[in-house]
Amino acid sequence: MKGSRAGRKSRFRRIGLVAKVSPKALRLTAKLELALRSRGLDVVFDGETAAAMGRKEGGRRERIARTADLVIVLGGDGTLLSVAREAPATTPVLGINVGALGYLTGLKQGEALSRLDEVLAGGFREDRRRRLDVWIAEGPDSGTYRALNDAVLNRNPTGRISTFSISIGGRPIARFRGDGVIVATPTGSTAYSLSAGGPILDPALAAVVVTPISPHTLTQRPLVVPASATIGLRVIGRKRDDGVHLTLDGQASFTIAPGCVVEVRETGSSATLLRPPESDNFHNLAEKLNWGV
């Protein structure tokens, strides 16, 4: 009866559990499942987590947020991105850091059980994060895809230096030789873009940053533009030059032929990450990236 009473107090009724396939993450997942079921809540798994735990049930990871009221992700930033990239804005995603950096995660591993009731009661704040729609104009992978962190157009490590063009709202603004170009959301501004010399954007800003990767010029620098802008990217070269790829959130990858247009714009739907009420962006920067320390 105690578990049933706790279940009625929960804001969420069906909880999705997604775990990095590691012994540490899977052990904690099993404990969370037990705690959630003891509170009278339904628990669903994605296919990878279910298989790792010896279960038969489980759906596609990118779809689990459509069948749950809340998704708890146990792992690092990559695991969280694999869920939040496609999650409906109405389904919050909570990350529990069982990885290395865990910049996007909301809780440390040791807090997963001790703060569970606070999470279920709606005590965590909802942090809305902008996402990108990325359109590939032609080729076998033509279509629209989504990214939470960034869209990166770059050459293969063994490929030759390439020429890239950038347009904003259909107007050409830059053409340069280099290794590639990054279009990042404020969330993604602390990822690859930061390593390439881009600025840190506050998550509340309605903006994106366009960051060249190793440009072969001293004048090509990162550019911050309104989130409403449509950013066009294109590889300039001969048809036989096939060493350029488009990567979304460091996970989904597509070969981009010279001349193919890639358009990036903000999507109308944000991702909802759950954060402890005491957390803020500047504390996260200091704790995880040593910013200002």
C-alpha positions as CSV (number, residue, x, y, z in Angstrom):
1,M,0.0,0.0,0.0
2,K,2.9,2.3,0.7
3,G,4.2,2.0,-2.9
4,S,0.7,2.6,-4.2
5,R,0.2,5.8,-2.2
6,A,3.6,7.1,-3.5
7,G,2.6,6.2,-7.1
8,R,-0.5,8.4,-6.8
9,K,1.6,11.4,-5.8
10,S,3.8,11.1,-8.9
11,R,3.3,13.5,-11.7
12,F,4.4,10.8,-14.1
13,R,2.8,7.3,-14.6
14,R,5.0,5.7,-17.2
15,I,8.7,5.9,-16.9
16,G,11.2,5.1,-19.7
17,L,14.6,3.8,-18.7
18,V,17.5,4.1,-21.1
19,A,21.0,3.0,-20.1
20,K,24.5,3.0,-21.4
21,V,25.5,-0.7,-21.8
22,S,28.0,-0.8,-19.0
23,P,27.9,-2.8,-15.7
24,K,27.7,0.3,-13.6
25,A,24.8,1.8,-15.5
26,L,22.9,-1.4,-15.8
27,R,23.2,-2.1,-12.0
28,L,21.7,1.3,-11.3
29,T,19.0,0.8,-13.9
30,A,17.9,-2.4,-12.1
31,K,17.7,-0.5,-8.8
32,L,15.7,2.3,-10.3
33,E,13.3,-0.2,-11.9
34,L,12.6,-1.8,-8.6
35,A,12.1,1.6,-6.9
36,L,9.7,2.8,-9.6
37,R,7.6,-0.4,-9.6
38,S,7.4,-0.3,-5.8
39,R,5.7,3.1,-6.2
40,G,3.1,1.6,-8.5
41,L,4.5,3.1,-11.7
42,D,4.9,1.5,-15.1
43,V,8.4,1.0,-16.5
44,V,9.4,0.7,-20.2
45,F,12.8,0.1,-21.7
46,D,14.4,0.8,-25.1
47,G,15.5,-2.3,-27.0
48,E,19.3,-1.9,-26.3
49,T,18.7,-1.6,-22.5
50,A,16.2,-4.4,-22.5
51,A,18.6,-6.8,-24.3
52,A,21.5,-5.9,-22.0
53,M,19.3,-6.7,-19.0
54,G,18.1,-10.0,-20.4
55,R,14.5,-8.7,-21.2
56,K,12.5,-9.4,-24.3
57,E,10.5,-6.2,-24.4
58,G,11.8,-2.9,-25.6
59,G,11.3,-0.4,-28.4
60,R,13.5,1.8,-30.5
61,R,15.6,4.2,-28.5
62,E,14.7,7.3,-30.5
63,R,11.0,6.5,-30.0
64,I,10.8,5.7,-26.3
65,A,10.0,9.2,-25.3
66,R,6.8,8.9,-27.3
67,T,5.5,6.1,-25.1
68,A,6.6,7.4,-21.7
69,D,5.7,10.4,-19.5
70,L,9.3,10.8,-18.4
71,V,12.6,9.2,-19.6
72,I,15.5,8.6,-17.2
73,V,18.8,8.2,-19.1
74,L,21.7,6.5,-17.3
75,G,25.0,7.2,-19.0
76,G,26.8,10.2,-20.4
77,D,26.0,13.0,-22.8
78,G,26.0,10.7,-25.8
79,T,23.3,8.4,-24.3
80,L,21.2,11.4,-23.4
81,L,21.5,13.0,-26.8
82,S,20.3,9.8,-28.5
83,V,17.0,10.2,-26.6
84,A,16.6,14.0,-26.4
85,R,17.3,14.6,-30.1
86,E,13.9,13.1,-31.0
87,A,11.9,13.4,-27.8
88,P,8.6,15.3,-27.9
89,A,8.8,18.6,-26.0
90,T,6.0,17.3,-23.7
91,T,8.2,14.4,-22.4
92,P,10.9,15.5,-20.0
93,V,14.3,13.7,-20.1
94,L,16.4,13.4,-17.0
95,G,20.1,12.4,-17.3
96,I,21.9,10.6,-14.5
97,N,25.7,10.8,-15.1
98,V,27.2,7.3,-15.2
99,G,29.7,8.5,-17.9
100,A,32.7,10.8,-17.9
101,L,31.8,14.5,-18.2
102,G,28.0,14.4,-18.1
103,Y,27.6,18.0,-19.0
104,L,23.9,17.7,-19.9
105,T,22.9,15.3,-17.2
106,G,20.9,16.5,-14.2
107,L,22.0,14.2,-11.4
108,K,25.1,12.4,-10.2
109,Q,25.0,8.7,-9.9
110,G,24.7,8.8,-6.1
111,E,21.6,11.0,-6.2
112,A,19.5,8.8,-8.5
113,L,17.6,7.0,-5.7
114,S,17.8,9.6,-3.0
115,R,16.1,12.3,-5.1
116,L,13.8,10.0,-7.0
117,D,10.6,11.1,-5.2
118,E,11.5,14.8,-5.7
119,V,11.8,14.1,-9.5
120,L,8.5,12.2,-9.6
121,A,6.6,14.8,-7.7
122,G,7.6,17.5,-10.3
123,G,10.2,19.2,-8.0
124,F,12.8,19.6,-10.8
125,R,12.7,22.5,-13.2
126,E,12.1,22.1,-16.9
127,D,15.0,23.4,-19.0
128,R,13.9,23.9,-22.6
129,R,16.6,23.4,-25.2
130,R,16.5,24.5,-28.8
131,R,17.0,21.9,-31.6
132,L,17.9,22.0,-35.2
133,D,16.2,20.6,-38.3
134,V,18.9,19.6,-40.9
135,W,17.8,19.1,-44.5
136,I,19.9,17.2,-47.0
137,A,18.8,18.4,-50.5
138,E,19.8,15.3,-52.6
139,G,21.4,11.9,-52.6
140,P,20.5,8.6,-51.0
141,D,20.1,10.2,-47.5
142,S,18.0,13.2,-48.7
143,G,15.5,14.3,-46.1
144,T,15.2,16.2,-42.8
145,Y,16.9,15.1,-39.6
146,R,17.1,16.6,-36.1
147,A,20.0,17.6,-33.8
148,L,20.2,18.9,-30.3
149,N,23.9,19.8,-30.1
150,D,25.1,20.5,-33.6
151,A,25.3,19.7,-37.3
152,V,29.0,19.3,-38.5
153,L,30.1,19.2,-42.1
154,N,33.7,18.1,-42.2
155,R,36.2,16.1,-44.2
156,N,37.4,12.6,-43.4
157,P,40.7,12.6,-41.3
158,T,42.5,11.1,-44.3
159,G,40.8,13.3,-46.9
160,R,42.1,16.4,-48.6
161,I,41.3,20.0,-47.5
162,S,38.0,21.1,-48.8
163,T,36.3,24.3,-49.9
164,F,33.0,25.2,-48.0
165,S,30.5,27.9,-48.7
166,I,28.0,29.4,-46.2
167,S,24.8,31.3,-46.8
168,I,22.4,32.9,-44.4
169,G,18.8,33.3,-45.6
170,G,19.9,32.4,-49.1
171,R,22.6,35.1,-49.3
172,P,26.2,33.9,-49.7
173,I,28.3,35.2,-46.8
174,A,31.5,33.1,-46.8
175,R,33.6,30.7,-48.8
176,F,36.8,29.2,-47.4
177,R,39.1,26.3,-47.5
178,G,39.4,24.2,-44.3
179,D,38.4,21.1,-42.5
180,G,34.7,21.9,-42.1
181,V,32.0,24.0,-40.4
182,I,29.9,23.5,-37.3
183,V,26.4,24.9,-36.8
184,A,25.6,24.6,-33.1
185,T,22.7,25.4,-30.8
186,P,23.4,27.2,-27.5
187,T,23.4,23.7,-26.0
188,G,26.0,22.5,-28.5
189,S,28.1,25.7,-28.1
190,T,29.9,24.0,-25.2
191,A,30.7,20.9,-27.3
192,Y,32.7,20.6,-30.6
193,S,32.2,24.2,-31.4
194,L,33.9,25.3,-28.2
195,S,36.9,23.1,-29.0
196,A,37.1,24.7,-32.5
197,G,37.3,28.2,-30.9
198,G,33.6,29.1,-30.9
199,P,31.9,31.2,-28.1
200,I,29.8,29.9,-25.3
201,L,26.1,30.8,-25.8
202,D,23.7,30.9,-22.9
203,P,21.0,28.2,-23.4
204,A,18.2,30.9,-23.2
205,L,19.5,32.7,-26.3
206,A,17.5,32.5,-29.5
207,A,20.7,32.1,-31.5
208,V,23.0,29.6,-33.2
209,V,26.7,29.8,-33.8
210,V,28.5,29.0,-37.1
211,T,32.1,27.9,-36.4
212,P,34.6,27.1,-39.1
213,I,36.9,24.1,-38.4
214,S,40.6,24.9,-39.0
215,P,40.0,27.5,-41.8
216,H,43.0,28.1,-44.0
217,T,42.8,31.9,-43.4
218,L,43.2,34.3,-40.4
219,T,40.0,36.2,-41.2
220,Q,37.4,33.4,-41.0
221,R,35.9,33.5,-37.4
222,P,32.8,32.1,-35.6
223,L,29.6,33.9,-36.3
224,V,26.5,34.1,-34.0
225,V,23.2,34.5,-35.9
226,P,19.5,34.6,-35.0
227,A,17.9,31.2,-34.4
228,S,15.3,32.1,-37.1
229,A,18.0,32.2,-39.8
230,T,18.3,29.5,-42.4
231,I,21.9,28.5,-42.8
232,G,23.0,26.9,-46.0
233,L,26.2,24.8,-46.2
234,R,27.8,23.4,-49.4
235,V,31.0,21.7,-50.4
236,I,32.7,23.1,-53.4
237,G,34.6,20.6,-55.4
238,R,34.7,17.9,-58.0
239,K,32.3,15.0,-58.1
240,R,35.0,12.5,-57.3
241,D,35.7,14.3,-54.0
242,D,33.7,12.2,-51.6
243,G,35.6,12.7,-48.4
244,V,33.0,15.0,-46.6
245,H,30.5,13.9,-44.1
246,L,27.6,15.5,-42.2
247,T,27.4,14.4,-38.6
248,L,24.6,15.2,-36.2
249,D,25.3,15.3,-32.4
250,G,28.4,13.3,-33.1
251,Q,26.2,10.2,-33.8
252,A,24.3,10.1,-37.1
253,S,26.5,10.4,-40.1
254,F,25.8,11.0,-43.8
255,T,28.1,11.3,-46.9
256,I,27.7,14.6,-48.6
257,A,28.6,15.0,-52.3
258,P,30.2,18.2,-53.6
259,G,27.4,20.6,-54.7
260,C,24.8,19.1,-52.4
261,V,23.1,21.8,-50.2
262,V,22.6,21.2,-46.5
263,E,20.2,23.6,-44.8
264,V,20.1,24.1,-41.1
265,R,17.3,25.9,-39.2
266,E,15.8,25.9,-35.7
267,T,13.0,23.4,-35.3
268,G,9.8,24.6,-33.8
269,S,10.0,22.0,-31.0
270,S,12.4,22.1,-28.1
271,A,13.8,19.3,-26.0
272,T,12.8,19.4,-22.3
273,L,15.6,18.4,-19.9
274,L,15.0,18.1,-16.1
275,R,17.3,20.0,-13.8
276,P,17.6,20.1,-10.0
277,P,16.0,23.4,-8.8
278,E,19.3,24.6,-7.4
279,S,21.3,24.2,-10.6
280,D,22.1,27.0,-13.1
281,N,24.1,27.3,-16.3
282,F,27.1,29.2,-14.8
283,H,27.5,26.7,-12.0
284,N,27.5,23.9,-14.6
285,L,30.1,25.7,-16.6
286,A,32.3,26.1,-13.6
287,E,31.8,22.5,-12.3
288,K,32.1,20.6,-15.6
289,L,34.3,22.9,-17.7
290,N,36.2,24.9,-15.1
291,W,34.9,28.1,-16.6
292,G,35.8,31.1,-14.5
293,V,37.7,29.1,-12.0
